[in-house]
Amino acid sequence: MIARIWHGWTKANDAPAYEEMLRSEILPGIERRNIPGYRGAELFVRDGGAEVEFVTLLRFENMAAVAAFAGADETKPVIYPKAEPLLTRMDERSRHYRVVALA
């Protein structure tokens, strides 16, 4: 299993709109793509005063599934055009981690 992790930040007053977009449009839209090997997502939100940090964790069976989602440059973030104006800054690259389950 591969975890794809990406960070983005919004102004505090844009955070509710961005979170709603992630919950109602972006993450369901990824699900609707029916990408072989896509295994779901999690969203983490941390309030930080003037900015709010969003962390997305997408799960894939392998790097081939990541490439099916992200394209040939697997580290390039996939940013939805409607969401980009809400972001004050973001990771320039997504990171991928091998998921290790502990018994």
MODELLER restraints for C-alpha pairs under 7 A, 6 or more apart:
rsr = mdl.restraints
at = mdl.atoms
rsr.add(forms.Gaussian(group=physical.xy_distance, feature=features.Distance(at['CA:1:A'], at['CA:59:A']), mean=6.87, stdev=0.5))
rsr.add(forms.Gaussian(group=physical.xy_distance, feature=features.Distance(at['CA:1:A'], at['CA:60:A']), mean=5.82, stdev=0.5))
rsr.add(forms.Gaussian(group=physical.xy_distance, feature=features.Distance(at['CA:1:A'], at['CA:61:A']), mean=4.57, stdev=0.5))
rsr.add(forms.Gaussian(group=physical.xy_distance, feature=features.Distance(at['CA:1:A'], at['CA:62:A']), mean=5.90, stdev=0.5))
rsr.add(forms.Gaussian(group=physical.xy_distance, feature=features.Distance(at['CA:1:A'], at['CA:98:A']), mean=5.98, stdev=0.5))
rsr.add(forms.Gaussian(group=physical.xy_distance, feature=features.Distance(at['CA:1:A'], at['CA:99:A']), mean=5.33, stdev=0.5))
rsr.add(forms.Gaussian(group=physical.xy_distance, feature=features.Distance(at['CA:2:A'], at['CA:59:A']), mean=5.70, stdev=0.5))
rsr.add(forms.Gaussian(group=physical.xy_distance, feature=features.Distance(at['CA:2:A'], at['CA:60:A']), mean=5.12, stdev=0.5))
rsr.add(forms.Gaussian(group=physical.xy_distance, feature=features.Distance(at['CA:2:A'], at['CA:61:A']), mean=6.00, stdev=0.5))
rsr.add(forms.Gaussian(group=physical.xy_distance, feature=features.Distance(at['CA:2:A'], at['CA:62:A']), mean=5.76, stdev=0.5))
rsr.add(forms.Gaussian(group=physical.xy_distance, feature=features.Distance(at['CA:2:A'], at['CA:96:A']), mean=6.39, stdev=0.5))
rsr.add(forms.Gaussian(group=physical.xy_distance, feature=features.Distance(at['CA:2:A'], at['CA:97:A']), mean=5.55, stdev=0.5))
rsr.add(forms.Gaussian(group=physical.xy_distance, feature=features.Distance(at['CA:2:A'], at['CA:98:A']), mean=4.75, stdev=0.5))
rsr.add(forms.Gaussian(group=physical.xy_distance, feature=features.Distance(at['CA:2:A'], at['CA:99:A']), mean=5.64, stdev=0.5))
rsr.add(forms.Gaussian(group=physical.xy_distance, feature=features.Distance(at['CA:3:A'], at['CA:57:A']), mean=6.18, stdev=0.5))
rsr.add(forms.Gaussian(group=physical.xy_distance, feature=features.Distance(at['CA:3:A'], at['CA:58:A']), mean=5.71, stdev=0.5))
rsr.add(forms.Gaussian(group=physical.xy_distance, feature=features.Distance(at['CA:3:A'], at['CA:59:A']), mean=4.75, stdev=0.5))
rsr.add(forms.Gaussian(group=physical.xy_distance, feature=features.Distance(at['CA:3:A'], at['CA:60:A']), mean=6.53, stdev=0.5))
rsr.add(forms.Gaussian(group=physical.xy_distance, feature=features.Distance(at['CA:3:A'], at['CA:96:A']), mean=5.53, stdev=0.5))
rsr.add(forms.Gaussian(group=physical.xy_distance, feature=features.Distance(at['CA:3:A'], at['CA:97:A']), mean=5.13, stdev=0.5))
rsr.add(forms.Gaussian(group=physical.xy_distance, feature=features.Distance(at['CA:3:A'], at['CA:98:A']), mean=6.39, stdev=0.5))
rsr.add(forms.Gaussian(group=physical.xy_distance, feature=features.Distance(at['CA:3:A'], at['CA:99:A']), mean=6.35, stdev=0.5))
rsr.add(forms.Gaussian(group=physical.xy_distance, feature=features.Distance(at['CA:4:A'], at['CA:57:A']), mean=5.47, stdev=0.5))
rsr.add(forms.Gaussian(group=physical.xy_distance, feature=features.Distance(at['CA:4:A'], at['CA:58:A']), mean=5.06, stdev=0.5))
rsr.add(forms.Gaussian(group=physical.xy_distance, feature=features.Distance(at['CA:4:A'], at['CA:59:A']), mean=6.29, stdev=0.5))
rsr.add(forms.Gaussian(group=physical.xy_distance, feature=features.Distance(at['CA:4:A'], at['CA:94:A']), mean=6.46, stdev=0.5))
rsr.add(forms.Gaussian(group=physical.xy_distance, feature=features.Distance(at['CA:4:A'], at['CA:95:A']), mean=5.65, stdev=0.5))
rsr.add(forms.Gaussian(group=physical.xy_distance, feature=features.Distance(at['CA:4:A'], at['CA:96:A']), mean=4.57, stdev=0.5))
rsr.add(forms.Gaussian(group=physical.xy_distance, feature=features.Distance(at['CA:4:A'], at['CA:97:A']), mean=6.61, stdev=0.5))
rsr.add(forms.Gaussian(group=physical.xy_distance, feature=features.Distance(at['CA:5:A'], at['CA:55:A']), mean=6.86, stdev=0.5))
rsr.add(forms.Gaussian(group=physical.xy_distance, feature=features.Distance(at['CA:5:A'], at['CA:56:A']), mean=5.66, stdev=0.5))
rsr.add(forms.Gaussian(group=physical.xy_distance, feature=features.Distance(at['CA:5:A'], at['CA:57:A']), mean=4.67, stdev=0.5))
rsr.add(forms.Gaussian(group=physical.xy_distance, feature=features.Distance(at['CA:5:A'], at['CA:58:A']), mean=6.66, stdev=0.5))
rsr.add(forms.Gaussian(group=physical.xy_distance, feature=features.Distance(at['CA:5:A'], at['CA:94:A']), mean=5.69, stdev=0.5))
rsr.add(forms.Gaussian(group=physical.xy_distance, feature=features.Distance(at['CA:5:A'], at['CA:95:A']), mean=5.29, stdev=0.5))
rsr.add(forms.Gaussian(group=physical.xy_distance, feature=features.Distance(at['CA:5:A'], at['CA:96:A']), mean=6.36, stdev=0.5))
rsr.add(forms.Gaussian(group=physical.xy_distance, feature=features.Distance(at['CA:6:A'], at['CA:55:A']), mean=5.64, stdev=0.5))
rsr.add(forms.Gaussian(group=physical.xy_distance, feature=features.Distance(at['CA:6:A'], at['CA:56:A']), mean=5.43, stdev=0.5))
rsr.add(forms.Gaussian(group=physical.xy_distance, feature=features.Distance(at['CA:6:A'], at['CA:57:A']), mean=6.85, stdev=0.5))
rsr.add(forms.Gaussian(group=physical.xy_distance, feature=features.Distance(at['CA:6:A'], at['CA:91:A']), mean=6.32, stdev=0.5))
rsr.add(forms.Gaussian(group=physical.xy_distance, feature=features.Distance(at['CA:6:A'], at['CA:94:A']), mean=4.91, stdev=0.5))
rsr.add(forms.Gaussian(group=physical.xy_distance, feature=features.Distance(at['CA:6:A'], at['CA:95:A']), mean=6.63, stdev=0.5))
rsr.add(forms.Gaussian(group=physical.xy_distance, feature=features.Distance(at['CA:7:A'], at['CA:53:A']), mean=6.92, stdev=0.5))
rsr.add(forms.Gaussian(group=physical.xy_distance, feature=features.Distance(at['CA:7:A'], at['CA:54:A']), mean=5.64, stdev=0.5))
rsr.add(forms.Gaussian(group=physical.xy_distance, feature=features.Distance(at['CA:7:A'], at['CA:55:A']), mean=4.56, stdev=0.5))
rsr.add(forms.Gaussian(group=physical.xy_distance, feature=features.Distance(at['CA:7:A'], at['CA:56:A']), mean=6.62, stdev=0.5))
rsr.add(forms.Gaussian(group=physical.xy_distance, feature=features.Distance(at['CA:7:A'], at['CA:90:A']), mean=5.80, stdev=0.5))
rsr.add(forms.Gaussian(group=physical.xy_distance, feature=features.Distance(at['CA:7:A'], at['CA:91:A']), mean=5.49, stdev=0.5))
rsr.add(forms.Gaussian(group=physical.xy_distance, feature=features.Distance(at['CA:8:A'], at['CA:53:A']), mean=5.92, stdev=0.5))
rsr.add(forms.Gaussian(group=physical.xy_distance, feature=features.Distance(at['CA:8:A'], at['CA:54:A']), mean=5.22, stdev=0.5))
rsr.add(forms.Gaussian(group=physical.xy_distance, feature=features.Distance(at['CA:8:A'], at['CA:55:A']), mean=6.56, stdev=0.5))
rsr.add(forms.Gaussian(group=physical.xy_distance, feature=features.Distance(at['CA:8:A'], at['CA:87:A']), mean=6.54, stdev=0.5))
rsr.add(forms.Gaussian(group=physical.xy_distance, feature=features.Distance(at['CA:8:A'], at['CA:89:A']), mean=5.98, stdev=0.5))
rsr.add(forms.Gaussian(group=physical.xy_distance, feature=features.Distance(at['CA:8:A'], at['CA:90:A']), mean=4.12, stdev=0.5))
rsr.add(forms.Gaussian(group=physical.xy_distance, feature=features.Distance(at['CA:8:A'], at['CA:91:A']), mean=6.33, stdev=0.5))
rsr.add(forms.Gaussian(group=physical.xy_distance, feature=features.Distance(at['CA:9:A'], at['CA:51:A']), mean=6.29, stdev=0.5))
rsr.add(forms.Gaussian(group=physical.xy_distance, feature=features.Distance(at['CA:9:A'], at['CA:52:A']), mean=5.48, stdev=0.5))
rsr.add(forms.Gaussian(group=physical.xy_distance, feature=features.Distance(at['CA:9:A'], at['CA:53:A']), mean=4.52, stdev=0.5))
rsr.add(forms.Gaussian(group=physical.xy_distance, feature=features.Distance(at['CA:9:A'], at['CA:54:A']), mean=5.94, stdev=0.5))
rsr.add(forms.Gaussian(group=physical.xy_distance, feature=features.Distance(at['CA:9:A'], at['CA:87:A']), mean=5.57, stdev=0.5))
rsr.add(forms.Gaussian(group=physical.xy_distance, feature=features.Distance(at['CA:9:A'], at['CA:88:A']), mean=5.67, stdev=0.5))
rsr.add(forms.Gaussian(group=physical.xy_distance, feature=features.Distance(at['CA:9:A'], at['CA:89:A']), mean=5.47, stdev=0.5))
rsr.add(forms.Gaussian(group=physical.xy_distance, feature=features.Distance(at['CA:9:A'], at['CA:90:A']), mean=6.11, stdev=0.5))
rsr.add(forms.Gaussian(group=physical.xy_distance, feature=features.Distance(at['CA:10:A'], at['CA:51:A']), mean=5.51, stdev=0.5))
rsr.add(forms.Gaussian(group=physical.xy_distance, feature=features.Distance(at['CA:10:A'], at['CA:52:A']), mean=5.39, stdev=0.5))
rsr.add(forms.Gaussian(group=physical.xy_distance, feature=features.Distance(at['CA:10:A'], at['CA:53:A']), mean=6.76, stdev=0.5))
rsr.add(forms.Gaussian(group=physical.xy_distance, feature=features.Distance(at['CA:10:A'], at['CA:86:A']), mean=5.97, stdev=0.5))
rsr.add(forms.Gaussian(group=physical.xy_distance, feature=features.Distance(at['CA:10:A'], at['CA:87:A']), mean=4.67, stdev=0.5))
rsr.add(forms.Gaussian(group=physical.xy_distance, feature=features.Distance(at['CA:10:A'], at['CA:88:A']), mean=5.09, stdev=0.5))
rsr.add(forms.Gaussian(group=physical.xy_distance, feature=features.Distance(at['CA:11:A'], at['CA:50:A']), mean=5.94, stdev=0.5))
rsr.add(forms.Gaussian(group=physical.xy_distance, feature=features.Distance(at['CA:11:A'], at['CA:51:A']), mean=4.57, stdev=0.5))
rsr.add(forms.Gaussian(group=physical.xy_distance, feature=features.Distance(at['CA:11:A'], at['CA:52:A']), mean=6.25, stdev=0.5))
rsr.add(forms.Gaussian(group=physical.xy_distance, feature=features.Distance(at['CA:11:A'], at['CA:88:A']), mean=6.59, stdev=0.5))
rsr.add(forms.Gaussian(group=physical.xy_distance, feature=features.Distance(at['CA:12:A'], at['CA:49:A']), mean=6.94, stdev=0.5))
rsr.add(forms.Gaussian(group=physical.xy_distance, feature=features.Distance(at['CA:12:A'], at['CA:50:A']), mean=5.36, stdev=0.5))
rsr.add(forms.Gaussian(group=physical.xy_distance, feature=features.Distance(at['CA:12:A'], at['CA:51:A']), mean=4.95, stdev=0.5))
rsr.add(forms.Gaussian(group=physical.xy_distance, feature=features.Distance(at['CA:12:A'], at['CA:52:A']), mean=5.56, stdev=0.5))
rsr.add(forms.Gaussian(group=physical.xy_distance, feature=features.Distance(at['CA:14:A'], at['CA:86:A']), mean=6.17, stdev=0.5))
rsr.add(forms.Gaussian(group=physical.xy_distance, feature=features.Distance(at['CA:15:A'], at['CA:52:A']), mean=6.32, stdev=0.5))
rsr.add(forms.Gaussian(group=physical.xy_distance, feature=features.Distance(at['CA:18:A'], at['CA:83:A']), mean=6.73, stdev=0.5))
rsr.add(forms.Gaussian(group=physical.xy_distance, feature=features.Distance(at['CA:18:A'], at['CA:86:A']), mean=6.61, stdev=0.5))
rsr.add(forms.Gaussian(group=physical.xy_distance, feature=features.Distance(at['CA:35:A'], at['CA:68:A']), mean=6.72, stdev=0.5))
rsr.add(forms.Gaussian(group=physical.xy_distance, feature=features.Distance(at['CA:35:A'], at['CA:69:A']), mean=6.75, stdev=0.5))
rsr.add(forms.Gaussian(group=physical.xy_distance, feature=features.Distance(at['CA:36:A'], at['CA:65:A']), mean=6.24, stdev=0.5))
rsr.add(forms.Gaussian(group=physical.xy_distance, feature=features.Distance(at['CA:37:A'], at['CA:60:A']), mean=5.35, stdev=0.5))
rsr.add(forms.Gaussian(group=physical.xy_distance, feature=features.Distance(at['CA:37:A'], at['CA:61:A']), mean=4.86, stdev=0.5))
rsr.add(forms.Gaussian(group=physical.xy_distance, feature=features.Distance(at['CA:37:A'], at['CA:62:A']), mean=6.98, stdev=0.5))
rsr.add(forms.Gaussian(group=physical.xy_distance, feature=features.Distance(at['CA:37:A'], at['CA:65:A']), mean=5.12, stdev=0.5))
rsr.add(forms.Gaussian(group=physical.xy_distance, feature=features.Distance(at['CA:38:A'], at['CA:59:A']), mean=6.15, stdev=0.5))
rsr.add(forms.Gaussian(group=physical.xy_distance, feature=features.Distance(at['CA:38:A'], at['CA:60:A']), mean=4.54, stdev=0.5))
rsr.add(forms.Gaussian(group=physical.xy_distance, feature=features.Distance(at['CA:38:A'], at['CA:61:A']), mean=6.53, stdev=0.5))
rsr.add(forms.Gaussian(group=physical.xy_distance, feature=features.Distance(at['CA:38:A'], at['CA:65:A']), mean=6.42, stdev=0.5))
rsr.add(forms.Gaussian(group=physical.xy_distance, feature=features.Distance(at['CA:39:A'], at['CA:59:A']), mean=5.02, stdev=0.5))
rsr.add(forms.Gaussian(group=physical.xy_distance, feature=features.Distance(at['CA:39:A'], at['CA:60:A']), mean=5.29, stdev=0.5))
rsr.add(forms.Gaussian(group=physical.xy_distance, feature=features.Distance(at['CA:39:A'], at['CA:61:A']), mean=6.97, stdev=0.5))
rsr.add(forms.Gaussian(group=physical.xy_distance, feature=features.Distance(at['CA:40:A'], at['CA:58:A']), mean=5.91, stdev=0.5))
rsr.add(forms.Gaussian(group=physical.xy_distance, feature=features.Distance(at['CA:40:A'], at['CA:59:A']), mean=5.50, stdev=0.5))
rsr.add(forms.Gaussian(group=physical.xy_distance, feature=features.Distance(at['CA:41:A'], at['CA:57:A']), mean=5.49, stdev=0.5))
rsr.add(forms.Gaussian(group=physical.xy_distance, feature=features.Distance(at['CA:41:A'], at['CA:58:A']), mean=4.27, stdev=0.5))
rsr.add(forms.Gaussian(group=physical.xy_distance, feature=features.Distance(at['CA:41:A'], at['CA:59:A']), mean=6.03, stdev=0.5))
rsr.add(forms.Gaussian(group=physical.xy_distance, feature=features.Distance(at['CA:42:A'], at['CA:56:A']), mean=5.93, stdev=0.5))
rsr.add(forms.Gaussian(group=physical.xy_distance, feature=features.Distance(at['CA:42:A'], at['CA:57:A']), mean=5.16, stdev=0.5))
rsr.add(forms.Gaussian(group=physical.xy_distance, feature=features.Distance(at['CA:42:A'], at['CA:58:A']), mean=6.51, stdev=0.5))
rsr.add(forms.Gaussian(group=physical.xy_distance, feature=features.Distance(at['CA:43:A'], at['CA:55:A']), mean=5.88, stdev=0.5))
rsr.add(forms.Gaussian(group=physical.xy_distance, feature=features.Distance(at['CA:43:A'], at['CA:56:A']), mean=4.83, stdev=0.5))
rsr.add(forms.Gaussian(group=physical.xy_distance, feature=features.Distance(at['CA:43:A'], at['CA:57:A']), mean=6.44, stdev=0.5))
rsr.add(forms.Gaussian(group=physical.xy_distance, feature=features.Distance(at['CA:44:A'], at['CA:54:A']), mean=5.76, stdev=0.5))
rsr.add(forms.Gaussian(group=physical.xy_distance, feature=features.Distance(at['CA:44:A'], at['CA:55:A']), mean=4.99, stdev=0.5))
rsr.add(forms.Gaussian(group=physical.xy_distance, feature=features.Distance(at['CA:44:A'], at['CA:56:A']), mean=6.40, stdev=0.5))
rsr.add(forms.Gaussian(group=physical.xy_distance, feature=features.Distance(at['CA:45:A'], at['CA:53:A']), mean=5.71, stdev=0.5))
rsr.add(forms.Gaussian(group=physical.xy_distance, feature=features.Distance(at['CA:45:A'], at['CA:54:A']), mean=4.73, stdev=0.5))
rsr.add(forms.Gaussian(group=physical.xy_distance, feature=features.Distance(at['CA:45:A'], at['CA:55:A']), mean=6.42, stdev=0.5))
rsr.add(forms.Gaussian(group=physical.xy_distance, feature=features.Distance(at['CA:46:A'], at['CA:52:A']), mean=5.79, stdev=0.5))
rsr.add(forms.Gaussian(group=physical.xy_distance, feature=features.Distance(at['CA:46:A'], at['CA:53:A']), mean=5.11, stdev=0.5))
rsr.add(forms.Gaussian(group=physical.xy_distance, feature=features.Distance(at['CA:46:A'], at['CA:54:A']), mean=6.62, stdev=0.5))
rsr.add(forms.Gaussian(group=physical.xy_distance, feature=features.Distance(at['CA:47:A'], at['CA:53:A']), mean=6.41, stdev=0.5))
rsr.add(forms.Gaussian(group=physical.xy_distance, feature=features.Distance(at['CA:60:A'], at['CA:66:A']), mean=6.26, stdev=0.5))
rsr.add(forms.Gaussian(group=physical.xy_distance, feature=features.Distance(at['CA:66:A'], at['CA:74:A']), mean=6.37, stdev=0.5))
rsr.add(forms.Gaussian(group=physical.xy_distance, feature=features.Distance(at['CA:67:A'], at['CA:74:A']), mean=5.32, stdev=0.5))
rsr.add(forms.Gaussian(group=physical.xy_distance, feature=features.Distance(at['CA:70:A'], at['CA:76:A']), mean=6.84, stdev=0.5))
rsr.add(forms.Gaussian(group=physical.xy_distance, feature=features.Distance(at['CA:70:A'], at['CA:78:A']), mean=6.28, stdev=0.5))
rsr.add(forms.Gaussian(group=physical.xy_distance, feature=features.Distance(at['CA:75:A'], at['CA:93:A']), mean=5.14, stdev=0.5))
rsr.add(forms.Gaussian(group=physical.xy_distance, feature=features.Distance(at['CA:75:A'], at['CA:94:A']), mean=4.84, stdev=0.5))
rsr.add(forms.Gaussian(group=physical.xy_distance, feature=features.Distance(at['CA:75:A'], at['CA:95:A']), mean=6.42, stdev=0.5))
rsr.add(forms.Gaussian(group=physical.xy_distance, feature=features.Distance(at['CA:76:A'], at['CA:93:A']), mean=5.21, stdev=0.5))
rsr.add(forms.Gaussian(group=physical.xy_distance, feature=features.Distance(at['CA:76:A'], at['CA:94:A']), mean=6.14, stdev=0.5))
rsr.add(forms.Gaussian(group=physical.xy_distance, feature=features.Distance(at['CA:77:A'], at['CA:92:A']), mean=6.83, stdev=0.5))
rsr.add(forms.Gaussian(group=physical.xy_distance, feature=features.Distance(at['CA:77:A'], at['CA:93:A']), mean=5.78, stdev=0.5))
rsr.add(forms.Gaussian(group=physical.xy_distance, feature=features.Distance(at['CA:77:A'], at['CA:94:A']), mean=5.63, stdev=0.5))
